[in-house]
Amino acid sequence: MYKKALTEADIRSKFITPALVGANGDKWDLLTQIREEVYFTKGRVIVRGKTVKRGVARRADYILVYKPNIPLALIEAKDNNHAVGDGMQQALDGAEMLDIPFVYSTNGDAFLEHDRTLTSGARLTAGAGAVTRETADLFLVLLMKLLKPGGRAGLVLPDGTLFGEGVKTRIKEALLSDCNLHSIVRLPNGVFNPYTSIRTNLLFFTKGAPTTQVWYYEHPYPPGAKSYNKGKPIRIEEFAAERAWWGSEQDGFAARVENERAWRVSVDQIKAGGFNLDLKNPHQADDGPGDLEHLLPEYERLLAQIAETRNALKTQLMEALNR
C-alpha cells in the first residue's frame, strides 16, 4: 500500500482508528470513547456588503473522552504527504477552546504529542499505539487540572498507579508538587468483586500547596470476612474507624496518631523511593518469604517429609500387590 497516495480520510480509517481501538478492541471504545469529526464552532460570520455567510466550521478529527462530557485528548490527522506535526497548531487551537489536556498530531506514521498539563512542549511518540494511556492515570491528570486552588478531591485508583513507573512517575511527581496528597486509604482485596480483583486505594488531596507528608490507613475486612463479593459488598459503616481517626485538614491533621492501621511517610522518603506510593504498613509483621538461613533448613525438612511419605506409600502399594 502506497501510503502517500491515500487521502486524509483513508489515513484515519486504515491507520489511526485501528490504532486507537487496538487489535483486540482493548484500548479505546469506538462507540463510547472515540468521537470522530467533531464540529465545535459554526464558523465565523462573514459580512460583505449586503451578503452575510458563515465561514468554515471548526472541527476536530478525533476527541477521546473518558466519560460523557469529560474529554481527555484531541487528535488532528493529516494525510501522509504532511509531516507528523503539521496538524499540531490546529489541534492546540481546538484544545485551548475546548479545554482538553492532551493534544496529538499525526500523519499515520506516528503521533506528535503535546501534554498541556505536565509539559511545556511537544514530544514525538514512536508508533501509533503510543497514544493510548490508562484511563485511571488520565482521569487523575484531568482532575488535577480542573481543580482550582483550594479545591479538594477524593478518588479511587488501582495499585498500579501507586507503584507504576515511567509516565506514572511523572504524574505522581506533579501530584505531590501541585497538591497536598494528605491521605491514602489502602483497601483490601476484592472490593470490586466480581468485576475486578485488582486492589484499589482511596486518594485524598487538596490543590494549591505541595505535599510534605502522606498519611496511610490500612482498611481491614470486617470481623469474620475474608473477602467481598456482590452479595456482601463493602459498606460505608465499615469506615467508622477512619472517620474517628481522620481529624481536620485546617490544622494539618494534628490530632492524627499512628497505630496498627495508620502510619505516615515524609515526601522526602517518597522522592528517594522514586515516587513509589505503594508503601506497606510498617506496623504489620512482614509476611514475605524470609531470609535464606531460615528457609533452607525448613526446605530440607519438607523434602525429608516428602521422601518419607513417598516411601511409605510405595511400601503400602507393594504390600497390596503381594497380597
N, C-alpha and C positions, 0 to 999 in steps of 0.2 A: 504494500500500500504506500503510495507516494503522498506523504502527509501534507506537503506544501500545496498540493492540488485540492485539498479539502477546504470547504467553507467553514466559517466560524461555527455554524450550526452542526456541521459534521464533527468538528473537533469536540464540541460539547457532548454530543450523543455517543461518539465512539471512544472517547478517552476520559473526559472529565467526569461525566455522570457515573460511568462504571467505577472510576477510582473512588468516588465519594461513597457509593453503595457498597463496594467491596465484592470480591469474587463470590463470597458465600452470603452476601447480604447482611454482613455482620458489622457494618460501620454506621453510616447514616441511613435512616429510614426514608425511602423515597416518597412515601405518602404523607408522613407527618413531620419530617425534619428538613427536607430539601424543597425549597421554593424556587422555581425557575422563571426567568423573565419577569421579574417583579417591577412593576411601574410604581414609582413613589412620588412623581410630580406630574402635573398635567401639561407642562411645557409653558414657556413664557408667552405672555400676551403681546403680540406684535401689532402695533398700530401704524399704518401707512396711509396718510390722508384719511379717507373715509372707510378704508378697508381694515378690518380687525381679524386677526387669525392667531392661532396658537403655534408656538414653535414645537420642536421635537420634545416629547415627554422624556423625563429621566428614567432610566431603567437599570436594574442590577441583573446580571446574568444568573447569579445564584445568591440566595440568602439561606444560610443554615441556621436553624432555630433549635434551642434546647427544648422549649415548650412553647405553646402558643403565646405570642407577644413577648417572647424572650429571645431576640436574635443574638447569635454569637459571632457569625462570620459572614462577610460579603466577598464574593468571588467575581472578578471581571475576566472574561475569556476573550482571547483574540485568536485569529487563525494563525497557522504555523509560519506564515511569512513575516509575522511580527516577532520581536524579541519577547522573552518571557515576562519582562517587566513593563511592557508598553501600556498595559492597562492599569498600572498601579495608581497613577494620579486620578484617573477617573473613578477607580474604586475607593480611593481615600476621600474624594469629594462626597461620594454617596454615603460612605460610612460615617463621615462627620455629620451629615444631615440626619441620618437615622440613628446616630449614637451607637454604632456597632463596634465592639472592641477589636476583632481580628479581621484583617484585610488581606486578600490574596489576588495576585495577577498571574495568569497562566496562558501559555500558547499550546498546551497539550503535551509539552516535553517535561515540564517541571512547574513548581509553584514558587513565586516570589511572595514572601510573607512580610507583613508589617503588623507588629503587635502594638496596638495603641495604648495598652495599659502598662506594659512592662519594659518596653524598649523605646529608644528614640529614633530608630531607623529600621530598615527592612533587612531581611536575610533570605538567602536562597535555600530552599529545602529540596534535597535531591530526590526526585521521583514523585510521581503523582500521589502515591499513598501517604506521603508525609503530611498531607493536610489534615489527616484525621488525628483527633485528640480525644482523651477520655472526657466524657461529658461532666463527670464529677469535678474534674480539675477546671474545666472551662466555666462551670457554674460558680465555683469558688472565686475565680478571677473576676467574673462579671459582678458578683456580689460585692467584692472589694471595690470595684469601680463605681457601682451605683450608690454605695453608702456615702452619705455626707459626713463631714467631721462631727464626731459625737454620736453617729449612728451605730446601733448595736445589731448584732446578728448571731443567730444560732442555727447550725445546720448539721446534717448527718453526712459523714464521709467514711469511706471504707479504709481499712488498714493500709491499703496500697498507697493512698495519698500521704499517709504519715511517714512511711519508710521509703517511698519511691525516690529515685534519683533523676538526673537529667532535668527536664523541664519542670518536674515536680519540685526539685530543689529550688529552682528559681522562683516558683510560685510561693513556696514556704518562706523563702528569704524576704520576698516582698510583703508577705502577710505579717511577718514579725517586725518588719521595718515600718510599715504604714499603719499597723493596727496593734492594739493591745490584746493579744491572744491570752486571755487570763485563765481559761479553764478548758480542760478536755475531760469528758466523761467517757471512760472506756467501757463499752457494752460487752456482755458475754456473747458466746456463740449462739446462733440460732434465732436472733431477734426477728429476722425477716423470713424465717422458715414459713412455708415450703418454697418460697420464691428464690431465695438465695441463702447459702450458708456462710457467706463472706462476713467476717467480723466487721463491726462498724463502731463509730465514735461520734460523740456529740461535741462539736467545737463551738465555743462562745468567744466572741471578740468585739471590740469597740474600735472604730476608726478614729485616727487623729493623733495617737501617741504610740511610740514604739513599745514593744514588749520588753519587760525587764525580767519576768519570771512567769512560768506556766504552772498552774496547779492541775494535778491529775486526781481523778477519783475513779476507782475501780468499782463499777456497779456489779453487785453479786446477784446470783439467782435467788429467788425467794426460797424459804426453807422447804426442803423436800423435793425441789425441782432440779433437774439436771439439764434441761433444755427448754426451749419454747417451741410451740407449733401453732398451727392455725386455730386449733380448738382451745389452746391455752397460751394466748399471746402475752407479751409484756404489758403491764398495767401501770397507769400513772401513779397509783398508790405506792408502788414499789420505790418511788423516788423520794419518799418522806425523809429518809436519812440525808440525802443530798440537800434537800430544802432546809433542813435544820442546820446543816453544816455550812451552807452557802455564804451567808454574810452579805455585806454591802459593797458594791463597787465604788461608792463615793469615798469610802475610807481605805480603799485599796485592799478590801477583804481582810482587814486587820484581825477580825475575830476567828479566822480560819486557823485550824491547828492540824498538824499531821497526825495520822492514826494508821491503823492497819489497812485502811482503804484509801487514804489520801496522802499525797506527797507533792512536793514542789521541786521544780528544776529551774535553774537560772538560765537566762538566754545565752550567757557565755558558754555554758556547758552544751547547749543545743547547737550553737555555732561550731564549737570544737568537734562535735559529732557529725558535721556535715549536714546540719539542719534535719537530722533524723528526729521525728517526733514520736516514733514508736518505742517508747521507753517503758520498761517493765516496773512493776511495783517492787520497790526495794525492801518493803516490809514483809513480803511473802517469801517463803523458802524457795530456793532455786530448785525447780524440778527437772533440770537439764540432765544430761547423761552422766555427769560426774567425772572425776579425774581417773586417769589410766591406772594408777596404782591400786585403786579400789575395784575398778572394773575387771581387770584381768583375773584376779582370784575368783571373783563371782562368776566370770565366764567359764573358767576351768571347772568350777564346782558344778555348774549347769551341764557342761559337757560330760562330766563323770556320771551325773544322774541320768542323762540321756542314754549313755552306754549301758548303765546298769539296767535300765528299763528295757532297752532293746535286747540285751542278753536274756533277761527273764522271760520276755515274750517269745524269744527264739526257743528257749528251753521248754516252755509250755506247749508251743506248737509241735516240737519234735516228740514230746511225750504223747500228745494227742494222736499223732500219726502212727506211733508204735503200738497203740492200744489194739 
